[in-house]
């Protein structure tokens, strides 16, 4: 998720292509179900980022769009402070955008639609992480012969 600098592991194809002695476990039904959910959530996050990009596109030059997305997300979700003095400073980084861009970011950070999209991305990321943990826990339980534990947690 490049504009947001979010660390999202690859989808199920990448996970399945990673060669290890545990690959046969990925065909186990409950784990396979989680892998499908990982793909769906990954796609949803990409769609939401693209929605945010399209929504703010008219306000920024294309080369500054990813920076604007990053700044907006961090202001709205992480409560980051925004400063301006010849450049925009946010999250400990400097973004060389002018005062007009600063004003646009401030206004967009208050926009209901921008807030909603950012919250969708955030909650989808949380669900993605939980699903990934369930998948790994399910693999571990299968290895240890605790198949029923996976069914009870679902």
C-alpha positions as a printed NumPy array, in Angstrom:
array([[  0.   ,   0.   ,   0.   ],
       [  2.539,   2.445,  -1.266],
       [  0.956,   5.866,  -0.618],
       [  0.204,   5.069,   3.02 ],
       [  3.487,   3.255,   3.633],
       [  1.429,   0.466,   5.223],
       [  3.077,  -2.912,   5.541],
       [  0.665,  -5.376,   4.012],
       [  2.032,  -8.82 ,   3.235],
       [  1.187, -10.314,  -0.091],
       [ -2.097, -12.054,  -0.808],
       [ -2.741, -15.767,  -0.787],
       [ -0.95 , -16.41 ,  -4.098],
       [  2.292, -15.148,  -2.616],
       [  1.718, -17.061,   0.61 ],
       [  1.002, -20.248,  -1.342],
       [  4.092, -19.741,  -3.517],
       [  6.332, -19.405,  -0.485],
       [  7.958, -22.825,  -0.352],
       [  8.132, -24.535,   3.016],
       [  7.217, -27.823,   4.625],
       [  3.965, -26.191,   5.763],
       [  2.577, -25.574,   2.253],
       [  0.286, -28.644,   2.355],
       [ -1.486, -27.072,   5.346],
       [ -2.693, -24.23 ,   3.139],
       [ -5.097, -26.656,   1.461],
       [ -6.725, -27.443,   4.813],
       [-10.286, -26.037,   4.545],
       [-10.393, -23.584,   7.472],
       [ -7.011, -22.167,   6.521],
       [ -8.002, -21.9  ,   2.89 ],
       [-11.078, -19.931,   3.996],
       [ -8.825, -17.468,   5.831],
       [ -6.592, -17.109,   2.784],
       [ -9.631, -16.118,   0.719],
       [-10.517, -13.541,   3.375],
       [ -6.954, -12.179,   3.236],
       [ -7.309, -11.659,  -0.511],
       [-10.687,  -9.972,  -0.115],
       [ -9.407,  -7.628,   2.582],
       [ -6.259,  -6.814,   0.625],
       [ -8.401,  -5.952,  -2.411],
       [-10.756,  -3.878,  -0.256],
       [ -7.854,  -1.864,   1.171],
       [ -6.501,  -1.209,  -2.332],
       [ -9.952,  -0.119,  -3.511],
       [-10.35 ,   2.261,  -0.553],
       [ -6.92 ,   3.8  ,  -1.173],
       [ -7.86 ,   4.268,  -4.817],
       [-11.171,   5.862,  -3.713],
       [ -9.234,   8.308,  -1.55 ],
       [ -6.845,   9.007,  -4.415],
       [ -9.723,   9.723,  -6.826],
       [-11.557,  11.878,  -4.288],
       [ -8.615,  14.208,  -3.643],
       [ -7.125,  14.04 ,  -7.171],
       [ -8.633,  17.373,  -8.29 ],
       [ -6.905,  19.15 ,  -5.396],
       [ -3.266,  18.101,  -5.943],
       [ -0.737,  17.725,  -8.707],
       [ -0.22 ,  14.037,  -9.545],
       [  3.354,  14.019,  -8.204],
       [  2.125,  15.256,  -4.789],
       [ -0.902,  12.988,  -4.542],
       [  0.772,  10.12 ,  -2.648],
       [  2.209,  12.579,  -0.115],
       [ -1.232,  14.133,   0.387],
       [ -2.799,  10.694,   0.918],
       [ -0.122,   9.788,   3.458],
       [ -0.529,  13.06 ,   5.351],
       [ -4.345,  12.906,   5.397],
       [ -4.424,   9.319,   6.605],
       [ -1.991,  10.038,   9.429],
       [ -3.8  ,  13.2  ,  10.525],
       [ -7.18 ,  11.467,  10.602],
       [ -6.223,   8.019,  11.918],
       [ -3.132,   8.652,  14.021],
       [ -3.95 ,  12.193,  15.144],
       [ -0.657,  13.455,  13.75 ],
       [  0.023,  17.153,  14.019],
       [  0.488,  19.187,  10.873],
       [  2.92 ,  22.129,  10.706],
       [  3.85 ,  24.528,   7.932],
       [  6.906,  26.707,   7.374],
       [  8.105,  26.625,   3.751],
       [  7.114,  22.927,   3.752],
       [  4.556,  20.671,   5.396],
       [  5.797,  18.669,   8.347],
       [  3.886,  15.605,   9.503],
       [  4.893,  12.303,  11.109],
       [  8.473,  13.49 ,  11.487],
       [  8.809,  13.903,   7.728],
       [  9.079,  16.987,   5.529],
       [  6.871,  17.304,   2.456],
       [  7.84 ,  20.027,   0.041],
       [  4.391,  21.293,  -0.722],
       [  3.38 ,  24.952,  -0.694],
       [  1.   ,  26.853,   1.539],
       [ -1.88 ,  26.263,  -0.873],
       [ -1.394,  22.492,  -0.533],
       [ -1.18 ,  22.883,   3.236],
       [ -4.554,  24.657,   3.268],
       [ -6.062,  21.96 ,   1.055],
       [ -4.786,  19.213,   3.379],
       [ -6.213,  21.018,   6.404],
       [ -9.61 ,  21.401,   4.713],
       [ -9.667,  17.831,   3.4  ],
       [ -8.76 ,  16.456,   6.824],
       [-12.108,  17.839,   8.013],
       [-14.039,  16.445,   5.043],
       [-16.586,  13.791,   6.059],
       [-15.919,  11.6  ,   3.006],
       [-12.133,  11.666,   3.464],
       [-12.532,  10.742,   7.131],
       [-14.864,   7.883,   6.246],
       [-12.523,   6.457,   3.611],
       [ -9.54 ,   6.665,   5.985],
       [-11.514,   4.904,   8.707],
       [-12.512,   2.159,   6.253],
       [ -8.84 ,   1.644,   5.391],
       [ -7.904,   1.542,   9.076],
       [-10.59 ,  -0.963,  10.066],
       [ -9.876,  -3.128,   7.024],
       [ -6.214,  -3.169,   8.052],
       [ -7.192,  -4.29 ,  11.551],
       [ -9.367,  -7.086,  10.13 ],
       [ -6.545,  -8.039,   7.767],
       [ -4.137,  -8.381,  10.688],
       [ -6.606, -10.439,  12.732],
       [ -7.305, -12.742,   9.797],
       [ -3.613, -13.19 ,   9.144],
       [ -3.036, -14.085,  12.796],
       [ -5.921, -16.59 ,  12.671],
       [ -4.397, -18.158,   9.588],
       [ -1.017, -18.556,  11.229],
       [ -2.604, -19.78 ,  14.468],
       [ -4.676, -22.264,  12.469],
       [ -1.526, -23.539,  10.768],
       [  0.185, -23.94 ,  14.109],
       [ -2.829, -25.726,  15.604],
       [ -2.96 , -28.09 ,  12.642],
       [  0.73 , -28.862,  13.071],
       [  0.155, -29.549,  16.751],
       [ -2.994, -31.573,  16.06 ],
       [ -5.412, -29.075,  17.568],
       [ -7.881, -28.876,  14.695],
       [-10.891, -28.358,  16.946],
       [ -9.339, -25.231,  18.456],
       [ -9.363, -23.559,  15.038],
       [-13.088, -24.284,  14.6  ],
       [-13.927, -22.948,  18.062],
       [-12.153, -19.611,  17.45 ],
       [-13.878, -18.941,  14.144]])
